[in-house]
Amino acid sequence: MAPTLLDLAHWSTWAVCAVIKLPQLAAVLAARSARGVSVGSLLLELAGFLVFLRYQIYYGYPLQTYLEYPIIIAQDVILLLFILRFSGNMKRALFYAVAFWGGWYMLTLRKWIIDLAMNLCTLISAASKLAQLRCLWQTKDSGQVSALTWSMSAYTCASKLWAT
């Protein structure tokens, strides 16, 4: 029975991750506004996901242990582009692309860099959530923030913790 529950946790996590950012994307697109969504939070989240993905690839972990990350990263990039577009900051997109691309390669220049970055992933993830909460606190308006996306994120975190 335990292996069946474990498989269910893995498959449901992958399924949720495949669509995790879609409610957020839909909210931003429908309103044609990114009000209440923190760019800083999204950038930190994207950085954490990229570090985790790079670490998994660098050490040769099996694909099924990190399969959801490329999917989430693609969704985050699309969301970032929409946020930049609706906030009138599309010129920053090239800067962010170059910074993340450079960071992707710098992570593996030395083994200690990727190891340190991975150790900071939990802190980066927490900082991303705090940045979003700070944005909500300052604006006093949830704007286009999707509660469904946050709920799905909480589910995937809980299922990963349980499955691990």
C-alpha positions in Angstrom: 0.0 0.0 0.0 2.8 2.4 0.8 4.4 2.2 -2.7 1.0 3.0 -4.2 0.6 6.1 -2.0 4.1 7.1 -2.8 3.4 6.8 -6.6 0.2 8.7 -6.1 2.1 11.5 -4.4 4.7 11.7 -7.1 2.2 11.6 -10.0 -0.1 14.1 -8.4 2.8 16.4 -7.7 3.9 16.2 -11.3 0.4 16.9 -12.5 -0.1 19.9 -10.3 3.3 21.3 -11.3 2.3 21.0 -14.9 -0.4 23.6 -14.4 0.7 25.3 -11.1 1.2 28.8 -12.6 -1.8 28.7 -15.0 -4.2 30.3 -12.5 -1.7 33.1 -11.8 -1.2 33.6 -15.6 -4.9 33.6 -16.2 -5.5 36.2 -13.5 -2.8 38.5 -14.8 -4.0 38.1 -18.4 -7.6 38.6 -17.6 -6.9 41.8 -15.7 -4.1 42.9 -18.1 -2.4 44.0 -14.9 0.2 42.6 -12.5 -1.0 44.6 -9.6 -0.2 42.9 -6.3 2.3 40.4 -7.9 5.9 41.0 -6.8 8.6 40.9 -9.5 11.2 40.4 -6.8 9.4 37.4 -5.4 9.1 35.8 -8.9 12.8 36.5 -9.6 13.9 34.8 -6.3 11.6 31.9 -7.0 13.0 31.5 -10.5 16.6 31.7 -9.1 15.8 29.0 -6.5 14.3 26.7 -9.2 17.2 27.2 -11.5 19.8 26.5 -8.8 17.9 23.3 -7.9 17.6 22.2 -11.5 21.3 22.9 -12.2 22.3 21.0 -9.0 20.2 18.0 -10.0 21.7 18.0 -13.5 25.3 18.6 -12.3 25.2 15.6 -10.0 23.4 13.3 -12.4 20.2 12.7 -10.5 17.5 10.7 -12.2 15.1 12.9 -14.3 12.1 11.8 -12.3 13.5 13.5 -9.2 13.4 17.0 -10.9 11.1 16.6 -13.9 8.7 19.2 -12.6 11.3 22.0 -12.4 11.8 22.7 -16.1 8.0 22.9 -16.4 7.6 25.3 -13.5 10.6 27.4 -14.7 9.0 27.7 -18.2 5.7 28.9 -16.5 7.6 31.3 -14.3 9.4 32.8 -17.3 6.1 33.3 -19.2 4.6 34.9 -16.0 7.6 37.1 -15.6 7.3 38.3 -19.2 3.6 39.1 -18.8 4.3 41.0 -15.5 7.1 43.0 -17.2 4.8 43.7 -20.1 1.8 44.9 -18.1 4.0 47.0 -15.8 5.8 48.6 -18.7 9.2 47.2 -17.9 9.8 44.9 -20.9 13.3 46.4 -21.4 14.4 44.5 -18.2 13.5 41.2 -19.7 16.8 41.0 -21.7 18.8 42.0 -18.5 17.1 39.2 -16.5 17.6 36.7 -19.3 21.4 37.5 -19.5 21.7 37.4 -15.7 20.0 34.0 -15.3 21.9 32.6 -18.3 25.2 33.7 -16.9 24.2 32.5 -13.4 23.3 29.1 -14.9 26.9 28.7 -16.1 28.6 30.3 -13.2 27.0 27.8 -10.8 29.2 25.0 -12.0 32.5 26.9 -12.4 33.5 25.3 -9.1 31.9 22.4 -7.1 31.7 24.6 -3.9 29.6 27.2 -5.8 26.9 24.8 -6.8 26.9 23.2 -3.3 26.7 26.5 -1.5 23.9 27.7 -3.9 21.9 24.5 -3.2 22.3 25.0 0.5 20.8 28.5 0.1 17.8 27.3 -1.9 15.5 27.0 1.1 16.5 30.5 2.2 15.9 31.8 -1.4 12.5 30.1 -1.5 11.5 31.5 1.8 12.7 35.0 0.8 10.6 34.8 -2.4 7.4 34.1 -0.3 8.3 36.9 2.1 8.9 39.3 -0.8 5.4 38.5 -2.1 3.8 38.9 1.3 5.7 42.2 1.8 4.2 43.4 -1.6 0.8 42.4 -0.5 1.2 44.2 2.9 2.5 47.4 1.2 -0.2 47.6 -1.4 -3.0 46.4 0.9 -4.4 44.8 -2.2 -4.0 41.2 -3.4 -4.5 42.4 -7.0 -3.9 39.6 -9.4 -2.3 37.2 -6.9 -3.9 33.7 -7.4 -4.9 31.9 -4.2 -5.2 28.7 -6.3 -1.6 28.9 -7.4 -0.5 29.4 -3.8 -2.7 26.5 -2.7 -1.2 24.2 -5.4 2.3 25.3 -4.3 1.5 24.3 -0.7 0.2 21.0 -1.9 3.3 20.2 -3.9 5.6 21.2 -1.0 3.7 19.0 1.4 3.6 16.0 -1.0 7.3 16.3 -1.6 8.1 16.4 2.1 5.9 13.4 2.7 7.3 11.5 -0.2 10.9 12.2 0.8 
